């Protein structure tokens, strides 16, 4: 019998760095997960969930779109169907 509930993952930023306290988060496909994203840094950060295998493509699109006037309003997340979820 499987465990009840939702797996909770805490993700925090590292001060004055564009890094998080975890390099990788692994969850089981099809199982619920809650990500608690904590940004105590002065620098803005976001959290984006992508389709498997799309990191390079979405990252490149993000770099290209970062200078667009609406980039900040989009949270610096590119408009891509491969972005499954994103924090504000």
Residue pairs with C-beta under 8 A, 6 or more apart in sequence:
6 32
6 33
6 34
7 27
7 28
7 31
7 32
7 33
7 34
8 33
8 34
8 36
9 22
9 25
9 27
9 33
9 34
9 35
9 36
10 35
10 36
10 38
11 20
11 21
11 22
11 25
11 35
11 36
11 37
11 38
11 47
12 20
12 21
12 38
12 39
12 40
13 19
13 20
13 21
13 38
13 39
13 40
13 41
13 43
13 45
14 20
14 21
14 41
15 40
15 41
16 41
16 42
16 43
17 41
18 43
18 45
20 45
25 35
27 33
35 47
37 47
37 87
39 45
44 76
46 75
46 76
46 77
46 86
46 87
46 88
47 86
47 87
48 58
48 77
48 83
48 85
48 86
48 87
49 83
49 84
49 85
49 86
50 58
50 82
50 83
50 84
51 82
51 84
54 80
54 82
57 80
57 82
58 78
58 80
58 82
58 83
61 78
61 80
62 76
62 77
62 78
64 78
65 71
65 74
65 76
65 78
65 79
66 76
75 86
75 87
75 88
77 83
77 86
